[in-house]
Amino acid sequence: MFLLASGILVLLLLVVGINCFLAALMSKVAISKGHEHSYAFLLVLFFGIFGVLYVIALHDLYAREQQE
């Protein structure tokens, strides 16, 4: 029983760690696209893949400035 509980705890910590890493990465991507004050970290942290898709869909404000 203890082995099963510790395995579940390790799996949960691994999932949370990967989610935090992905949230930090997507936050950097949003900042590199010119969205300094976006909530990308929190969106990815709480909504997972839907937050990642949101960050991918953000417009690149720097490229838009260069075109004008």
C-alpha positions as CSV (number, residue, x, y, z in Angstrom):
1,M,0.0,0.0,0.0
2,F,2.8,2.4,0.9
3,L,4.6,1.7,-2.4
4,L,1.5,2.5,-4.4
5,A,1.0,5.8,-2.5
6,S,4.6,6.8,-3.0
7,G,4.4,6.0,-6.7
8,I,1.3,8.1,-7.1
9,L,3.0,11.0,-5.2
10,V,6.1,10.8,-7.5
11,L,3.9,10.7,-10.6
12,L,1.9,13.7,-9.3
13,L,5.1,15.7,-8.6
14,L,6.5,14.8,-12.0
15,V,3.3,16.1,-13.7
16,V,3.3,19.3,-11.7
17,G,7.0,19.8,-12.5
18,I,6.6,19.3,-16.2
19,N,3.6,21.6,-16.2
20,C,5.6,24.4,-14.4
21,F,8.4,24.0,-16.8
22,L,6.1,24.2,-19.8
23,A,4.3,27.3,-18.2
24,A,7.6,29.1,-17.8
25,L,8.7,28.2,-21.3
26,M,5.4,29.5,-22.8
27,S,5.6,32.7,-20.7
28,K,9.0,33.3,-22.3
29,V,7.5,32.7,-25.8
30,A,4.7,35.2,-25.1
31,I,7.2,37.8,-24.0
32,S,9.3,37.2,-27.1
33,K,6.2,37.8,-29.2
34,G,5.8,41.2,-27.5
35,H,3.1,40.4,-24.9
36,E,5.0,41.4,-21.7
37,H,1.9,41.7,-19.5
38,S,0.1,38.6,-20.6
39,Y,-1.1,35.9,-18.2
40,A,0.5,33.1,-20.2
41,F,2.2,31.4,-17.2
42,L,-1.0,31.1,-15.3
43,L,-3.0,30.1,-18.3
44,V,-0.7,27.2,-19.1
45,L,-0.3,26.3,-15.5
46,F,-4.1,26.0,-14.9
47,F,-5.4,25.0,-18.4
48,G,-2.5,22.9,-19.7
49,I,-2.6,22.3,-23.4
50,F,-5.3,24.9,-24.0
51,G,-3.0,27.6,-22.5
52,V,-0.2,26.4,-24.8
53,L,-2.5,26.7,-27.8
54,Y,-3.4,30.2,-26.7
55,V,0.2,31.2,-26.5
56,I,0.9,29.7,-29.9
57,A,-2.0,31.7,-31.4
58,L,-0.8,35.0,-30.0
59,H,0.1,37.6,-32.7
60,D,3.7,38.6,-32.9
61,L,3.7,42.3,-32.1
62,Y,7.3,42.8,-33.0
63,A,6.8,41.4,-36.6
64,R,3.7,43.5,-37.0
65,E,5.7,46.7,-36.0
66,Q,8.4,45.9,-38.6
67,Q,5.8,45.5,-41.4
68,E,4.4,48.9,-40.8
